[in-house]
């Protein structure tokens, strides 16, 4: 999203002066999307997710975000070079000085970064274990639907069908599983998140839960209980859901969120759901959807 009240071209010049390079993106430092069920992460949706080595999280649970790979990309940026995996933004900027890439938006968006974010990066450098100001996290792939554009890594129903019937020709995302998909009750990456949470909870600005389908996963209820005892009233809590679950689960979520708001445990709650179409078309694309529900 480009915010109309921000002069991104001026911001780009300010960043060039501040870092002495024109290759910085704070997303690599302070933004994270983590898929705990596969042990993968990236800091925006342009680079593909990369694996989080189990050896890294054994002594450093924050390595679910601060991987050695990600630190190397930070080092490249701070040296004035362009990480290859970020070529989407470089291609946009190479169209001309007036073209705004996502790295500039992510480095200015007040929802994603803190006012002292750039000073914090300069002070600590590329090898520091940063607490992200924005994190999107998936606890698991448990899901009650098989949307035709999805895949086993985000849908246990697709995973079950793949395991029973094999791959579907012409659908590369539904080919033979080549990686481990961890269950909630035996996931070292999920364990690392719980270990990191006491530190993470005091500093993070936005935490967004995605899936699978979070409302049918056990971890969300443990997470909500942890929010009741944390000390970060400025936290924005966000949730993605297909809203195709039992009404009792939605009611339980509402009761928990209302308590968190009323007791100043969170600043705001945002709920996200999506439909690409309506009626029979929607129920066809999002297999398992009950549109009336």
C-alpha positions as CSV (number, residue, x, y, z in Angstrom):
1,X,0.0,0.0,0.0
2,X,1.3,3.5,-0.9
3,X,0.3,6.1,1.6
4,X,-0.6,9.4,-0.1
5,X,0.7,11.6,2.8
6,X,4.3,10.2,2.5
7,X,6.8,11.6,0.0
8,X,8.6,8.3,-0.8
9,X,11.1,9.9,-3.2
10,X,12.2,12.3,-0.4
11,X,12.3,9.3,2.0
12,X,14.6,7.5,-0.4
13,X,17.0,10.3,-0.4
14,X,16.9,10.5,3.4
15,X,17.7,6.8,3.6
16,X,20.6,7.1,1.1
17,X,22.1,9.9,3.3
18,X,21.5,8.1,6.6
19,X,22.9,4.7,5.5
20,X,25.4,6.1,2.9
21,X,24.0,3.4,0.5
22,X,20.9,3.1,-1.7
23,X,20.2,-0.5,-1.1
24,X,18.7,-0.7,2.4
25,X,15.3,-2.2,3.3
26,X,14.2,-2.4,6.9
27,X,12.0,-5.4,6.1
28,X,15.1,-7.7,6.2
29,X,15.6,-6.5,9.8
30,X,12.2,-5.7,11.3
31,X,9.6,-7.6,9.4
32,X,9.1,-11.3,9.3
33,X,6.7,-14.0,8.0
34,X,7.4,-17.4,9.6
35,X,5.8,-20.7,8.6
36,X,6.4,-22.8,11.7
37,X,4.9,-25.9,10.2
38,X,7.7,-26.1,7.5
39,X,10.4,-24.2,9.3
40,X,10.7,-21.5,6.7
41,X,10.8,-17.7,6.7
42,X,11.1,-14.6,4.6
43,X,10.7,-10.9,5.3
44,X,8.5,-10.0,2.4
45,X,6.6,-11.9,-0.2
46,X,9.0,-11.2,-3.1
47,X,11.9,-13.5,-2.0
48,X,10.9,-17.2,-1.6
49,X,10.9,-18.5,1.9
50,X,14.1,-20.1,3.0
51,X,14.7,-22.9,5.5
52,X,15.6,-22.2,9.1
53,X,18.3,-24.7,10.1
54,X,17.3,-26.6,13.3
55,X,20.9,-26.1,14.5
56,X,20.4,-22.4,14.6
57,X,17.3,-22.4,16.8
58,X,18.8,-24.7,19.4
59,X,20.7,-21.9,21.1
60,X,18.9,-19.0,19.6
61,X,15.1,-19.2,19.4
62,X,15.0,-15.8,17.7
63,X,16.7,-17.6,14.7
64,X,13.2,-18.4,13.4
65,X,13.5,-14.8,12.2
66,X,17.2,-14.0,12.5
67,X,18.6,-16.7,10.3
68,X,22.2,-16.7,9.1
69,X,20.9,-16.5,5.6
70,X,18.8,-13.4,6.4
71,X,21.8,-11.8,8.2
72,X,23.9,-12.3,5.1
73,X,21.4,-10.4,3.0
74,X,21.4,-7.6,5.6
75,X,25.2,-7.4,5.3
76,X,25.0,-7.2,1.5
77,X,22.5,-4.3,1.8
78,X,24.5,-2.4,4.3
79,X,27.6,-2.7,2.1
80,X,25.8,-1.0,-0.7
81,X,25.2,-4.1,-2.9
82,X,21.9,-5.6,-4.0
83,X,20.8,-9.0,-2.7
84,X,19.8,-11.1,-5.6
85,X,16.7,-12.4,-3.9
86,X,15.3,-8.8,-3.8
87,X,15.4,-8.3,-7.5
88,X,11.7,-7.4,-7.7
89,X,12.4,-4.1,-6.1
90,X,15.6,-3.5,-8.0
91,X,13.7,-4.0,-11.3
92,X,11.1,-1.5,-10.3
93,X,13.7,1.1,-9.3
94,X,15.7,0.6,-12.4
95,X,12.7,1.8,-14.4
96,X,13.6,5.3,-13.3
97,X,14.1,7.6,-10.3
98,X,10.3,8.3,-10.0
99,X,9.4,4.6,-9.6
100,X,8.7,3.5,-6.0
101,X,9.5,0.0,-4.9
102,X,8.1,-1.9,-2.0
103,X,11.4,-1.6,0.0
104,X,10.8,2.2,0.3
105,X,7.2,1.7,1.5
106,X,8.2,-1.0,4.0
107,X,11.0,1.3,5.3
108,X,8.6,4.2,6.0
109,X,5.3,2.6,7.0
110,X,4.6,3.7,10.5
111,X,2.6,0.6,11.2
112,X,5.6,-1.6,10.5
113,X,8.5,0.2,12.0
114,X,9.3,2.3,15.1
115,X,10.3,6.0,14.9
116,X,13.9,5.1,15.9
117,X,14.1,2.0,13.5
118,X,16.9,3.4,11.3
119,X,19.0,4.5,14.3
120,X,18.5,1.1,15.9
121,X,19.8,-0.7,12.7
122,X,22.8,1.6,12.4
123,X,23.7,1.1,16.1
124,X,23.4,-2.7,16.0
125,X,24.4,-3.7,12.4
126,X,23.6,-6.7,10.3
127,X,24.6,-9.5,12.7
128,X,22.2,-8.5,15.6
129,X,19.2,-10.6,16.7
130,X,16.4,-8.2,15.9
131,X,13.0,-8.3,17.4
132,X,10.7,-7.6,14.5
133,X,8.2,-4.8,14.8
134,X,5.9,-6.7,12.4
135,X,5.5,-10.5,12.4
136,X,3.1,-12.7,10.5
137,X,3.2,-16.3,11.8
138,X,1.6,-19.6,11.0
139,X,1.4,-22.1,13.8
140,X,0.5,-25.0,11.5
141,X,-1.1,-26.2,8.3
142,X,-4.3,-27.6,10.0
143,X,-7.2,-26.5,7.9
144,X,-10.7,-27.6,7.2
145,X,-10.7,-26.5,3.5
146,X,-9.0,-27.4,0.1
147,X,-9.0,-24.1,-1.8
148,X,-7.9,-24.9,-5.4
149,X,-5.1,-22.4,-5.3
150,X,-3.6,-23.7,-2.0
151,X,-1.2,-26.5,-1.2
152,X,-0.3,-29.1,1.5
153,X,2.0,-26.7,3.4
154,X,-1.0,-24.5,4.3
155,X,-3.8,-27.1,4.2
156,X,-3.9,-30.4,6.1
157,X,-6.8,-31.5,3.9
158,X,-4.7,-31.1,0.8
159,X,-1.9,-32.9,2.6
160,X,-4.2,-35.8,3.5
161,X,-5.4,-36.1,-0.1
162,X,-1.8,-36.0,-1.5
163,X,-0.8,-38.7,0.9
164,X,-3.7,-40.9,0.0
165,X,-4.0,-40.4,-3.8
166,X,-0.6,-38.9,-4.9
167,X,0.2,-35.8,-6.9
168,X,-2.2,-34.1,-9.3
169,X,-0.8,-33.6,-12.8
170,X,-0.5,-30.0,-14.0
171,X,-0.6,-28.6,-10.4
172,X,3.1,-28.1,-9.4
173,X,2.2,-26.9,-5.9
174,X,0.4,-30.3,-5.3
175,X,3.3,-32.5,-6.3
176,X,5.1,-35.0,-4.0
177,X,5.9,-33.4,-0.7
178,X,9.6,-32.8,-0.5
179,X,9.8,-31.4,3.0
180,X,8.6,-32.1,6.5
181,X,5.3,-30.6,7.6
182,X,5.4,-30.5,11.4
183,X,2.3,-31.1,13.6
184,X,1.6,-28.7,16.5
185,X,2.4,-31.3,19.2
186,X,5.9,-32.1,17.8
187,X,7.3,-29.0,16.2
188,X,10.7,-27.6,17.3
189,X,10.0,-24.3,15.4
190,X,6.8,-23.8,17.4
191,X,8.8,-24.6,20.6
192,X,11.3,-21.9,19.6
193,X,8.5,-19.4,19.2
194,X,7.2,-20.0,22.7
195,X,10.7,-19.7,24.1
196,X,11.2,-16.4,22.2
197,X,7.8,-15.0,23.1
198,X,8.7,-13.4,26.5
199,X,11.2,-11.1,24.7
200,X,9.2,-10.7,21.5
201,X,6.0,-9.8,23.4
202,X,7.5,-6.6,25.0
203,X,8.6,-5.0,21.7
204,X,6.6,-6.2,18.7
205,X,4.1,-3.7,17.3
206,X,2.0,-5.9,15.0
207,X,1.5,-9.7,15.2
208,X,-0.7,-11.3,12.6
209,X,-1.7,-15.0,12.8
210,X,-2.4,-16.9,9.6
211,X,-2.8,-20.5,8.7
212,X,-3.9,-23.1,7.8
213,X,-7.0,-22.1,9.7
214,X,-5.9,-20.6,13.1
215,X,-9.3,-21.1,14.7
216,X,-9.1,-24.9,14.6
217,X,-5.5,-25.0,15.9
218,X,-4.7,-25.4,19.5
219,X,-1.9,-22.9,19.5
220,X,-4.1,-19.9,19.1
221,X,-5.8,-20.5,22.4
222,X,-2.5,-20.8,24.1
223,X,-1.4,-17.7,22.4
224,X,-4.5,-15.7,23.5
225,X,-3.8,-16.9,27.1
226,X,-0.3,-15.6,26.9
227,X,-1.6,-12.2,25.6
228,X,-3.7,-11.9,28.8
229,X,-0.5,-11.8,30.9
230,X,1.8,-9.8,28.6
231,X,2.9,-6.2,29.0
232,X,2.6,-4.5,25.7
233,X,-0.6,-2.5,25.5
234,X,0.4,-1.0,22.1
235,X,0.3,-4.3,20.3
236,X,-1.9,-4.6,17.2
237,X,-3.2,-8.2,17.0
238,X,-4.4,-9.4,13.6
239,X,-5.9,-12.7,12.5
240,X,-6.6,-14.4,9.2
241,X,-9.5,-16.9,9.1
242,X,-11.7,-18.5,6.5
243,X,-14.7,-18.0,8.9
244,X,-15.9,-21.4,8.0
245,X,-15.6,-22.9,11.5
246,X,-18.0,-23.8,14.2
247,X,-19.8,-20.7,15.6
248,X,-18.6,-21.7,19.1
249,X,-15.0,-21.1,18.1
250,X,-15.9,-17.6,16.7
251,X,-17.7,-16.8,19.9
252,X,-14.7,-18.0,21.9
253,X,-12.4,-15.7,19.9
254,X,-14.8,-12.7,20.3
255,X,-14.8,-13.2,24.1
256,X,-11.1,-13.5,24.3
257,X,-10.4,-10.4,22.1
258,X,-13.0,-8.3,24.0
259,X,-11.3,-9.2,27.2
260,X,-7.9,-8.2,25.8
261,X,-9.3,-4.8,24.6
262,X,-11.2,-4.1,27.7
263,X,-8.2,-4.8,29.9
264,X,-5.8,-2.8,27.7
265,X,-3.7,-5.8,26.8
266,X,-3.8,-4.9,23.1
267,X,-4.2,-1.6,21.2
268,X,-6.3,-2.9,18.4
269,X,-7.7,-6.1,16.8
270,X,-8.0,-6.6,13.0
271,X,-9.8,-9.5,11.5
272,X,-9.2,-10.6,7.9
273,X,-11.2,-13.0,5.8
274,X,-11.5,-13.3,2.0
275,X,-13.7,-14.4,-0.8
276,X,-12.7,-14.2,-4.4
277,X,-16.2,-14.7,-5.8
278,X,-19.8,-15.5,-4.5
279,X,-22.3,-18.3,-4.5
280,X,-21.5,-21.6,-6.2
281,X,-18.3,-20.2,-7.7
282,X,-17.0,-19.4,-4.2
283,X,-17.9,-22.8,-2.9
284,X,-16.2,-24.4,-5.9
285,X,-12.9,-22.5,-5.6
286,X,-12.8,-22.7,-1.8
287,X,-13.6,-26.4,-1.5
288,X,-15.3,-27.1,1.9
289,X,-16.8,-23.6,2.1
290,X,-20.3,-23.2,3.4
291,X,-21.1,-19.7,2.2
292,X,-24.2,-19.4,4.4
293,X,-22.1,-20.0,7.4
